[in-house]
Amino acid sequence: METVKLVECPRDAWQGLPDFIPTEYKVAYLQALITAGFKHIDAVSFVSPKHVKQMSDSEEVMRQLVPSMPASSADHHAPEIIGIVVNEKGLERALATPGVTTIGYPYSISAYFRRANANMTRAESRWLVEKLKKETAAAKRGLVIYVSMAFGNPYDEPWGPEIVAETLEWLKDIRINTVSLADTVGTASPQLIADLYRGVRDHVASIELGVHLHSRPENAEEKILAAYEAGCRRFDSALTGLGGCPFAGDTLVGNIATEDVLAAVRKAGGDPGIDSAVLPPLLQMTNEIRSKYAHAPMVQ
Protein backbone atom coordinates (compact mmCIF):
# COMPACT_ATOMS: atom_id res chain seq x y z
CA MET A 1 0.00 0.00 0.00
CA GLU A 2 1.54 3.31 -1.12
CA THR A 3 1.55 6.32 1.17
CA VAL A 4 -0.29 9.40 -0.05
CA LYS A 5 0.33 12.89 1.34
CA LEU A 6 -2.92 14.70 2.00
CA VAL A 7 -2.76 18.50 2.34
CA GLU A 8 -5.89 19.89 3.98
CA CYS A 9 -6.68 23.42 2.73
CA PRO A 10 -8.95 25.43 5.05
CA ARG A 11 -7.25 28.64 3.92
CA ASP A 12 -8.33 28.03 0.35
CA ALA A 13 -11.78 26.98 1.55
CA TRP A 14 -12.29 30.14 3.60
CA GLN A 15 -10.61 32.97 1.74
CA GLY A 16 -13.47 33.81 -0.60
CA LEU A 17 -16.36 33.47 1.86
CA PRO A 18 -18.58 36.56 2.12
CA ASP A 19 -18.70 36.79 5.92
CA PHE A 20 -15.68 36.95 8.23
CA ILE A 21 -15.05 33.79 10.26
CA PRO A 22 -14.10 34.79 13.83
CA THR A 23 -10.45 34.22 14.69
CA GLU A 24 -11.32 31.95 17.61
CA TYR A 25 -13.36 29.69 15.35
CA LYS A 26 -10.54 29.42 12.84
CA VAL A 27 -8.16 28.46 15.64
CA ALA A 28 -10.58 25.86 17.00
CA TYR A 29 -10.99 24.39 13.51
CA LEU A 30 -7.24 24.12 12.94
CA GLN A 31 -6.82 22.56 16.39
CA ALA A 32 -9.48 19.99 15.51
CA LEU A 33 -7.68 19.12 12.27
CA ILE A 34 -4.39 18.61 14.11
CA THR A 35 -6.05 16.52 16.83
CA ALA A 36 -7.69 14.35 14.15
CA GLY A 37 -4.28 13.58 12.67
CA PHE A 38 -3.96 15.95 9.70
CA LYS A 39 -0.21 16.50 9.31
CA HIS A 40 -0.14 18.98 6.42
CA ILE A 41 -2.41 22.04 6.59
CA ASP A 42 -2.68 25.03 4.25
CA ALA A 43 -3.85 27.26 7.08
CA VAL A 44 -3.17 30.96 6.52
CA SER A 45 -2.07 33.55 3.99
CA PHE A 46 -0.17 36.79 4.26
CA VAL A 47 -1.80 39.01 1.69
CA SER A 48 -3.34 42.47 1.68
CA PRO A 49 -6.45 42.58 3.91
CA LYS A 50 -7.94 44.99 1.38
CA HIS A 51 -7.98 42.18 -1.16
CA VAL A 52 -8.59 39.15 1.10
CA LYS A 53 -10.33 40.32 4.27
CA GLN A 54 -10.85 36.74 5.45
CA MET A 55 -7.09 36.32 5.96
CA SER A 56 -6.52 39.65 7.74
CA ASP A 57 -6.05 37.84 11.08
CA SER A 58 -3.42 35.29 10.02
CA GLU A 59 -0.80 36.43 12.56
CA GLU A 60 -3.37 36.34 15.36
CA VAL A 61 -4.62 32.90 14.29
CA MET A 62 -1.10 31.55 14.52
CA ARG A 63 -0.40 33.31 17.82
CA GLN A 64 -3.38 31.53 19.36
CA LEU A 65 -2.74 28.21 17.62
CA VAL A 66 0.96 27.72 18.36
CA PRO A 67 0.68 27.03 22.12
CA SER A 68 -1.62 24.07 21.44
CA MET A 69 0.44 22.56 18.61
CA PRO A 70 2.36 19.36 19.38
CA ALA A 71 6.13 19.73 19.20
CA SER A 72 8.40 17.48 17.16
CA SER A 73 10.03 14.59 18.97
CA ALA A 74 12.11 11.54 18.11
CA ASP A 75 9.05 9.64 16.90
CA HIS A 76 6.64 12.45 16.03
CA HIS A 77 6.73 15.38 13.62
CA ALA A 78 4.94 18.61 14.41
CA PRO A 79 2.27 19.42 11.81
CA GLU A 80 3.30 21.26 8.67
CA ILE A 81 1.55 24.64 8.56
CA ILE A 82 1.59 26.33 5.15
CA GLY A 83 1.29 30.11 4.82
CA ILE A 84 0.64 31.57 1.37
CA VAL A 85 2.44 34.70 0.15
CA VAL A 86 2.26 36.64 -3.11
CA ASN A 87 5.01 39.25 -2.67
CA GLU A 88 8.03 40.26 -0.57
CA LYS A 89 5.90 41.91 2.12
CA GLY A 90 3.96 38.69 2.58
CA LEU A 91 7.20 36.74 2.81
CA GLU A 92 8.48 39.04 5.56
CA ARG A 93 5.24 38.60 7.51
CA ALA A 94 5.22 34.82 7.08
CA LEU A 95 8.85 34.40 8.18
CA ALA A 96 8.15 36.55 11.23
CA THR A 97 5.17 34.39 12.28
CA PRO A 98 5.96 31.48 14.63
CA GLY A 99 4.39 28.18 13.70
CA VAL A 100 4.42 28.71 9.92
CA THR A 101 6.71 25.90 8.78
CA THR A 102 6.25 26.18 5.01
CA ILE A 103 5.80 29.10 2.64
CA GLY A 104 3.55 28.64 -0.38
CA TYR A 105 3.62 30.75 -3.53
CA PRO A 106 1.23 30.64 -6.53
CA TYR A 107 3.33 30.98 -9.68
CA SER A 108 1.07 31.51 -12.67
CA ILE A 109 1.98 30.47 -16.18
CA SER A 110 -0.81 32.75 -17.40
CA ALA A 111 0.40 36.29 -18.05
CA TYR A 112 -3.14 37.69 -17.68
CA PHE A 113 -3.76 35.89 -14.38
CA ARG A 114 -0.33 36.92 -13.08
CA ARG A 115 -0.96 40.58 -13.85
CA ALA A 116 -4.48 40.53 -12.41
CA ASN A 117 -3.48 38.86 -9.15
CA ALA A 118 0.02 40.12 -8.44
CA ASN A 119 0.72 42.83 -11.03
CA MET A 120 3.97 41.09 -11.96
CA THR A 121 5.77 40.24 -15.15
CA ARG A 122 7.09 36.73 -15.72
CA ALA A 123 10.61 37.90 -14.90
CA GLU A 124 9.48 39.58 -11.66
CA SER A 125 7.59 36.50 -10.56
CA ARG A 126 10.56 34.22 -11.28
CA TRP A 127 12.84 36.60 -9.38
CA LEU A 128 10.48 36.35 -6.40
CA VAL A 129 10.51 32.53 -6.52
CA GLU A 130 14.30 32.57 -6.40
CA LYS A 131 14.19 34.97 -3.45
CA LEU A 132 11.67 32.71 -1.71
CA LYS A 133 14.00 29.75 -2.18
CA LYS A 134 16.94 31.66 -0.68
CA GLU A 135 15.03 33.20 2.23
CA THR A 136 13.14 30.05 3.26
CA ALA A 137 16.33 27.98 3.16
CA ALA A 138 18.08 30.51 5.39
CA ALA A 139 15.14 30.48 7.80
CA LYS A 140 14.91 26.66 7.74
CA ARG A 141 11.35 26.78 6.39
CA GLY A 142 9.84 24.66 3.67
CA LEU A 143 8.68 26.00 0.31
CA VAL A 144 5.94 24.80 -2.03
CA ILE A 145 5.29 26.38 -5.43
CA TYR A 146 1.80 26.12 -6.91
CA VAL A 147 1.75 26.26 -10.71
CA SER A 148 -1.50 28.09 -11.44
CA MET A 149 -3.32 27.39 -14.70
CA ALA A 150 -1.30 24.19 -15.11
CA PHE A 151 -4.19 22.37 -16.79
CA GLY A 152 -5.33 25.19 -19.08
CA ASN A 153 -6.85 28.65 -18.80
CA PRO A 154 -9.86 30.54 -20.17
CA TYR A 155 -7.80 33.41 -21.59
CA ASP A 156 -6.64 33.76 -25.16
CA GLU A 157 -3.04 32.83 -24.37
CA PRO A 158 -0.62 30.11 -25.41
CA TRP A 159 -0.94 27.02 -23.23
CA GLY A 160 0.30 23.46 -23.51
CA PRO A 161 2.12 20.67 -21.68
CA GLU A 162 5.42 21.99 -23.02
CA ILE A 163 4.89 25.27 -21.10
CA VAL A 164 4.20 23.36 -17.89
CA ALA A 165 7.24 21.15 -18.51
CA GLU A 166 9.47 24.17 -19.11
CA THR A 167 8.25 25.73 -15.86
CA LEU A 168 8.97 22.55 -13.93
CA GLU A 169 12.44 22.27 -15.49
CA TRP A 170 13.19 25.81 -14.32
CA LEU A 171 11.90 25.03 -10.83
CA LYS A 172 14.07 21.92 -10.73
CA ASP A 173 17.10 23.91 -11.85
CA ILE A 174 16.71 26.35 -8.95
CA ARG A 175 16.24 23.40 -6.58
CA ILE A 176 12.59 23.74 -5.69
CA ASN A 177 11.64 20.47 -4.00
CA THR A 178 7.84 20.63 -3.83
CA VAL A 179 5.38 21.70 -6.54
CA SER A 180 1.61 21.41 -6.83
CA LEU A 181 -0.05 21.59 -10.25
CA ALA A 182 -3.28 23.59 -9.96
CA ASP A 183 -6.38 23.22 -12.09
CA THR A 184 -7.23 26.83 -11.30
CA VAL A 185 -10.31 27.07 -13.52
CA GLY A 186 -11.62 23.61 -12.61
CA THR A 187 -12.23 22.45 -16.17
CA ALA A 188 -9.55 19.78 -16.69
CA SER A 189 -10.88 16.39 -17.75
CA PRO A 190 -9.59 13.20 -16.11
CA GLN A 191 -7.78 12.35 -19.35
CA LEU A 192 -6.03 15.72 -19.43
CA ILE A 193 -5.03 15.37 -15.77
CA ALA A 194 -3.55 11.92 -16.41
CA ASP A 195 -1.82 12.87 -19.65
CA LEU A 196 -0.29 16.07 -18.31
CA TYR A 197 0.93 14.47 -15.09
CA ARG A 198 2.47 11.52 -16.92
CA GLY A 199 3.97 13.84 -19.49
CA VAL A 200 5.87 16.00 -17.01
CA ARG A 201 6.65 13.77 -14.05
CA ASP A 202 9.74 12.15 -15.55
CA HIS A 203 11.27 15.55 -16.27
CA VAL A 204 11.33 16.36 -12.58
CA ALA A 205 11.88 13.13 -10.68
CA SER A 206 13.62 15.08 -7.89
CA ILE A 207 10.47 17.15 -7.20
CA GLU A 208 7.56 16.05 -5.01
CA LEU A 209 4.84 16.76 -7.55
CA GLY A 210 1.26 17.09 -6.33
CA VAL A 211 -2.07 18.33 -7.64
CA HIS A 212 -4.56 20.93 -6.47
CA LEU A 213 -7.75 20.12 -8.34
CA HIS A 214 -11.19 21.69 -8.56
CA SER A 215 -14.25 19.78 -9.64
CA ARG A 216 -17.99 19.39 -9.61
CA PRO A 217 -18.79 16.75 -6.94
CA GLU A 218 -19.94 14.13 -9.44
CA ASN A 219 -16.63 14.28 -11.34
CA ALA A 220 -14.30 14.33 -8.34
CA GLU A 221 -13.53 10.61 -8.02
CA GLU A 222 -12.51 10.13 -11.65
CA LYS A 223 -10.20 13.14 -11.48
CA ILE A 224 -8.56 11.91 -8.28
CA LEU A 225 -8.11 8.41 -9.69
CA ALA A 226 -6.71 9.81 -12.95
CA ALA A 227 -4.01 11.68 -11.02
CA TYR A 228 -3.31 8.73 -8.71
CA GLU A 229 -3.00 6.23 -11.55
CA ALA A 230 -0.64 8.64 -13.33
CA GLY A 231 1.64 8.49 -10.30
CA CYS A 232 0.52 11.40 -8.11
CA ARG A 233 0.92 10.82 -4.38
CA ARG A 234 0.26 14.35 -3.08
CA PHE A 235 -3.26 15.81 -3.09
CA ASP A 236 -4.63 19.15 -1.87
CA SER A 237 -8.24 19.04 -0.74
CA ALA A 238 -10.80 20.65 1.57
CA LEU A 239 -13.45 19.02 3.70
CA THR A 240 -16.88 19.01 1.96
CA GLY A 241 -15.24 20.68 -1.06
CA LEU A 242 -15.72 24.09 0.53
CA GLY A 243 -14.16 26.91 -1.45
CA GLY A 244 -15.20 27.83 -4.93
CA CYS A 245 -13.44 28.39 -8.21
CA PRO A 246 -14.64 31.83 -9.37
CA PHE A 247 -12.99 31.48 -12.78
CA ALA A 248 -15.04 28.44 -13.74
CA GLY A 249 -18.37 30.26 -13.74
CA ASP A 250 -20.05 27.34 -11.97
CA THR A 251 -20.87 27.52 -8.27
CA LEU A 252 -20.62 23.72 -7.98
CA VAL A 253 -16.98 23.75 -9.07
CA GLY A 254 -15.02 23.93 -5.84
CA ASN A 255 -12.10 22.30 -4.11
CA ILE A 256 -11.91 18.53 -4.31
CA ALA A 257 -13.53 17.22 -1.12
CA THR A 258 -11.19 15.55 1.35
CA GLU A 259 -13.68 12.77 2.00
CA ASP A 260 -13.71 12.02 -1.75
CA VAL A 261 -9.90 11.90 -1.85
CA LEU A 262 -9.82 9.48 1.10
CA ALA A 263 -12.36 7.17 -0.53
CA ALA A 264 -10.79 7.27 -4.00
CA VAL A 265 -7.22 6.78 -2.78
CA ARG A 266 -8.23 3.78 -0.66
CA LYS A 267 -10.16 2.37 -3.62
CA ALA A 268 -6.94 2.58 -5.64
CA GLY A 269 -4.94 0.85 -2.91
CA GLY A 270 -3.24 3.90 -1.41
CA ASP A 271 -2.88 4.92 2.23
CA PRO A 272 -3.90 8.57 2.84
CA GLY A 273 -2.89 8.40 6.49
CA ILE A 274 -6.25 9.63 7.82
CA ASP A 275 -8.96 7.41 9.29
CA SER A 276 -12.40 8.34 7.95
CA ALA A 277 -13.76 7.70 11.44
CA VAL A 278 -12.30 11.05 12.59
CA LEU A 279 -14.23 13.03 9.97
CA PRO A 280 -17.79 13.43 11.39
CA PRO A 281 -17.05 16.22 13.91
CA LEU A 282 -14.85 17.98 11.35
CA LEU A 283 -17.57 17.74 8.72
CA GLN A 284 -20.03 19.17 11.24
CA MET A 285 -17.72 22.13 11.89
CA THR A 286 -17.26 22.66 8.17
CA ASN A 287 -20.99 22.60 7.56
CA GLU A 288 -21.44 25.18 10.33
CA ILE A 289 -19.04 27.42 8.40
CA ARG A 290 -21.01 26.76 5.23
CA SER A 291 -24.31 27.79 6.82
CA LYS A 292 -23.06 30.74 8.90
CA TYR A 293 -20.39 32.32 6.72
CA ALA A 294 -20.87 30.99 3.19
CA HIS A 295 -24.69 30.95 3.17
CA ALA A 296 -24.47 27.60 1.41
CA PRO A 297 -26.40 24.37 2.08
CA MET A 298 -24.87 21.63 4.19
CA VAL A 299 -23.08 18.77 2.49
CA GLN A 300 -24.31 15.34 3.53
N, C-alpha and C positions, 0 to 999 in steps of 0.2 A: 504494500500500500504506500503510495507516494505522498509525501507531505506537501500540503498547499498552504501558502501564506495568505491569510485573510486580513485585509486592511479595512477596518470599519471607519466610515466617513460621516460622522455627525456634522462636522463643519460644512461639508458640501450639502448635506441634507437641510441644514438650518439657514444658510446664508441668504437665501432669496425669500424667506418667509415674510409675510407682510407685517406681522406683529412681533415686537421684541420679546424674546424668551428671557425671563429673569436670570441673572447671573447664577443665583443659588440653584435654580433648576438645572442649568447647564452643568454645573459642578456635580450635582447629584446624579445626573445621567451618566457623566463620564466615570464617576465612581462606580456606578452599577455595571458599566461595561467592563471595567478593570476587575471587579469582584467576580464577574461571570467568566473571566478567563480570556477576554480579548487582549491580545498582546501588541497589536499594532493599530493605533487610532489616529486618524486625521481629525484633530480636535479643534484647532484654532487657526486664525489667519491674522496677519499683521498688515492690514491695508487701510486706506483712508476711510474713517467712519462716515464721511460724506457720501461715499460710494457704496459702502457695505455697512449699514448701521448695525446689523445683527452681530457683527464681529468687533464692535467698538469696545467690548469689555474683555478682550482676550487676555491682557495682562492680569486683570483681576480674577478671571476664571482660573488661570494657572496658579496665582497666589493662593487661592483657596483650595485648589486641588492637590498641590504638591505635598502638604503635610500628611495626606491620607494615602499617598502612593507608596506601594511596596518598594523597598530598595533592592538593588542587585545583591546577590550572594553567590556562594560557590555553586549552588545548584538551582539558582533562580535568577532570571533576568528581569529587571524593572521594565514596565511597559514602554514601548516606543510611542512617543507623542510627537506627531507631525504638526508643524506650524507653517502655513503657506505665506510666501512673500511674493511681491511683484516688482520691487525696486530696492534700492540701497537703503532707504529709510526703513522699510519693512525688515530688511536683514538686520539692521542695527537693533531694532526693537526685539526681534526674535532671539538674537544671540544674548540679549540682556535679560531674557525671561527664563528664570529657573524652571526646570521640568520639561522644556522643549528639547527633545533629543535629536530631532531630525528636521531639517529645513526642506520645504517643498517649493518648487518653482514651475509654473506653467509656461513652457516654451512653445509658442505657436509657429507652425509652419505656414500659416495663412497670414499674409501681409496685412490684409484688411482687419482681421481679428486682432492682430498684434497692435496695430495702430489704435483701434477702437478701445482696447482694454488697457494698454500700457503706454500708448503714444511713443512707441519705440520702433526704430528701424531694425532690420535683421542684424546688422553689425552691432548695434547697441545692445540688443537682447543677448547675443552671443558673448559680448564683453561681460555682461552681467553674470551669465552662467559661469564663466571662467573665474570671476570674482567670488561667486558663491562657493565654487570648489575650493578656492584658496582659503577663504575666511572660515568655512565650516571645518576644513581639515585642521586649521590652526586652533579652533575652539573645541576640537574633538566632538563635533556633531556630525550626524549623518546628513546625506543629501539625496533627495529624489527629484528627478526631472520628469515632468509630465509633458508629453508631446501632444499638444492640442491639435485637433483636426487631423489626427493620424489616419483616420479611416474615410476621409473625404470632407468637403465643405460645401456650403450652399452658395458660395460667392464665385464669380466668374474669374477664377484664378487657376493657374496650372496646379495639378495635383496628380500624384501617382506613387506607387510603391517605391520607385527609384528616389523620390524626394524624401520619403521616410527613411529609406536605407542610408541615404547620404547624411541625414541628420544623425542617425544612430552611429554611423562611422565617425562623425565629428565628436560626438559625445564619448565614444570609446577612446578616441585619440587624446582627449583631455582628461581621461581617467575617471569618468562618471561611472559609478558602480550600479546604480539603480535607476531604472526608467520605467514609466508607465505610459502605455499607448492609450490615448483617450479618444473615444468616439463622441466628440463634443456635441455634434448635432443629433446623435441618436438614430441615425438612419442606416448604419452598416448592416448588411445581411450576414447571416452566419457564414456563408461561403466566402464573403469578402474578409471577414474576421479571420477565418482559417487560412485563407490564401496569403493575406498580408503577413500574419504572424509567422507562418512557415517560410515566407519569402525573405524575411529580414533576420530571423533568429540566428542563423548560422553566421551572419556577418558580425555578430556581437556576442559571441559565446561567453565573454568575460562579464557581460552585464546581466544583472537580474532584471528580466524583462517581464513586466506585468501588463494588465489591461484595466482600464477604467471605462466601463461600458454603460450606455444608457439604453433603455428598451421599454416598449410596451410590455405589460406583465405577461401576456400570452406568448410573447416571443423570447422571454428571458432565458428559459432553459436551453433552447437550441443555440443561443449565442454563447452561453457559458460553456456548453459542451463543445462547441466549435473551437473555442479558444483552448480549452483543456486538451482536446485531442490533437491540437496543433503543437502542444508542448508547453502551454502557459501554466505556471504554478504559482502565480501571484494575482490576486483579484481584489479590486476595490469594490466595496458595496455599502449599502446603507439599509438598516432595518426597515422593513415595509416598503422599500423603494422610495422613501421620502426624499424630496429634492427634485425639482423639475429640470428640464432641458429647454430653456426659453427659445433656443435657436431652431428647435424642431417644429414649432408651431402646433404641438399636440400636447395637451395637458396630461395625457396618460404616459408620455415618454419621460421617465424619470430615471433615477439611479437604479441599477440592478439591485434587487432586494437580497439582503444577506441570507434570509431563510431559503431563497431560491438557489443561491450559490451553494449553501450547505447541502441541500438535497441533490443538486446536480452533480457536485463533486463526489459525493458518496456513491451516487449511481454509477459514476465512471470509475470507481475504485480508488479515489483519492481520500486523504485524511486532512480535513480542514482545521483540525485541532480545537474545534468548539463543539460541545455537546448540545444538541437541539433542545435538551431538557432545560437548559438555562434560559431559553428565549422568552417564555411567556411573560414574566414581569417586565422584561425589556420591551417587548412588543406593546404591552399595556402603556408603558411610559411614552413610547413613540406615538401611539395613537392618541394619547392625551395632548401631545404637542400638535398633532394633526388637527384635532378638534379645536384647541384653544388658540393656536398661533398661526395655523395654515388655513383654517376654515375649510378643511377638507374632510371627507368621510373616513371613518375608520376602515382599516384593512383587516379582513378576517383571516 
